[in-house]
Amino acid sequence: MVSNNHSTHVYVGLGGEYPLIVGAPPIDLPPGGLYRRKDGEEEWIDISGGLPEGPQVRALMVHPENPAVLFAGTQQGVYRSSDRGGHWEALPSHQGEVWSLAAHPQNPNIIYAGYDQCTIDRSEDGGASWKTMNTSSVKFPNITMKPDEICKRVIGISSDHANPSDIYGAIEVGGLVASRDGGENWESITDGHYTRTGPVDLHGVQVNPSAPGLVYIITQLAMFRSRERGTDWEFVAIDEMFPGGSYCRDLVSAPDDPRTMYLAAGAGGGSSPPGTVEEGVLLRSKDAGETWNRVDIGETAPSRMFQIAIDPAAPSHVYCCASYGQVYSSYDSGESWSKSQIPGEMSRRHHVYPMVCG
């Protein structure tokens, strides 16, 4: 339970990425990092001490029932803190690159971690032990395998609140996977024929709690919706920020009203034509994704909008963050905003990945 003197803490992780092509020569990544800021304070505090050296923090999760407990996905597996990042312990998870973290919607002791190579681990005891799930039946769209095989990073995981046995995983340049048995076994549910990778280069998946089986996916240039547990997909029209689409990166539902959804989008990445000016926007829907409008955050973000976070204990506290570390904060459900900046140099190879709050 959250106490009456609860103050929102915002966390932002930094990291880089290796080439997407399997077998490409490795590159040296700049050190990543992890920062925290408490509402009412100006300074972003480095809380990466105790994480692996040069931490690549590409996934974060606040415990659904205890906001002091924070999980971080790093290049060496999952870490946990019981004091908002003051101290860290390495968990006995798979020792690979973690790209996503998610909790069961009804049992916070069940946690899912998504890795590269389409690996998904599950813990049933709050992270004390882990088991690798079966993804051997997943078949990826041919366009993502030839002429070069693309890394299959599990970049997002979302469960159906009405039926938690239904879980979905967004694969970067790999389409959508699903489990119908609580994560034990996974299969590909990507349908259709593709002439380019855009529709199967997923950046997120969100099961909207307003209706059972209502699944949204976002890609590098579009959004799609299924009302039937991942079948019969519809294209969702949003503002096009460059010819062909918008670079979509994060999608969340408001914890106090699932019909209110926020989308982080931008231009300048993915399929954007050469010379496209990089910028970011925050979009909002108040009808469970049927219609969308831009949110006035006070300016046009100077880099692609990457992440959104809403505090379940204080749902009027809404945050969004652009890839180069510009953080926008609202304490009145998105009506007015302030801006701050994450410390450090940012680039296409070193930028914001996750943001959470609680």
ABEGO torsion letter per residue (X at the ends): XBBAABBBBBBBBBBBBBBABBGBBBBBBBBBEBBBBBBGBABBBBAABGBBBGBBBABBBBBAABAABBBBBBAAEBBBBAAGGABBBBBBBBBBBBABBBBBAABAABBBBBBBGGBBBBBAAGGABBBBBBAAABBBBAAAAOABBBBBBBABBBBBAABAABBBBBBBGAEBBBBAAGGABBBBABBEBBABAAAABBAEBBBBAABBGBBBBBBAABBBBBABGGBGBBBBBBBBABBGEBBBABBBBBAABAABBBBBBBBGBEABBBGBBBBBBBBBBAAGGABBBBBBAGBBBABBBABBBBBAABAABBBBBBAAGBBBBBAAGGABBBBBBBBEBBBAABBBBBBBBX
